[in-house]
Amino acid sequence: MCRISLLVLACISALAGTAIAACTSSKYEEGSLEHLRCVDVTLNTVVNYGQLSDIGDITVFQSRIENIPERSFTRYGRSLVSLNMQDCGIRTISDYAFDGLTGLKKLSLPYNNITLLRDQWFASLPSLEQLDLSHNLITSIEPTAFERLRGLRRLDVRQNRLTCLEPVQLMPMAGLEKFRFSDNPLSFRCRGTLTLWLHDLGVDYKSEQRGDEDWLDSLLWLCAADDGKVADSEVLLKECVIFNLFNQLRSGLTTAESYPLAIPQDCVHARKELTKCVAAGRSVTNGHVVRKLLRQLKESKSAT
């Protein structure tokens, strides 16, 4: 009896696994094309699914795909419009992995383990309009990676490890409308130059940015726009930001003294916490410079 029960459980488990690890197809956007959705599969399963060739959209979740070889999707080259491979463990991509996808408009590779963007990856994607590379481990982008993406309108590189992204790398994408880059450890010089360039072109980059990064971008833009020498120097940008913060702290304290009831208590608390943080030397510049500023702040407060 026990053996029968164990056998039944094993069969149920196997069937459940089959149901989870599978691909299914359905009509794509009420047209003649098909939508292919796969979960917990290999790349071979995706590219050789059934007899379908008119697939317009491929979505792959939580699968075991560490590498995308050359010309992996040429079977769907004439029809594929959207390719989404999310949380698949992708580490490496062949230079010609997306070769032949001349009609592809949307490519999404979020939540993978990509560390480098190579020049050749997007060279054969002339129709691409949206590119999502968020939540990866990207530390560098080769100089001409976006060179042929003339029609790209949306680019997302949030949650990566980029320390710099120069405007010259984005210039080929003349039609860029939305750019998301929050949660990257960008240097002040790079971030200031980038936000100044995006602001001047009218590219939407602020939406969905975290609050602490939004105020930093505003300060960096002011510092970079005020003086070209400041915009080109990491040290001068840090000094500019910290002096702006110093002036805001001084104005805040003066206002609090003159109109104590007009300042919400949570703002006073936040100001004190910021002061402690800056005094500890964990802010954007050297600790001794910050402490000197704080001494001046204390003296100016005592003199009023």
Helices and strands as residue ranges (DSSP letters): H 2-20, E 22-27, E 34-39, H 43-47, E 55-61, E 67-68, G 74-76, E 82-86, E 92-93, E 106-108, E 116-117, E 130-132, E 140-141, E 154-156, H 167-170, E 178-180, H 188-201, H 211-226, H 228-231, H 234-258, G 260-262, H 265-279, H 287-303
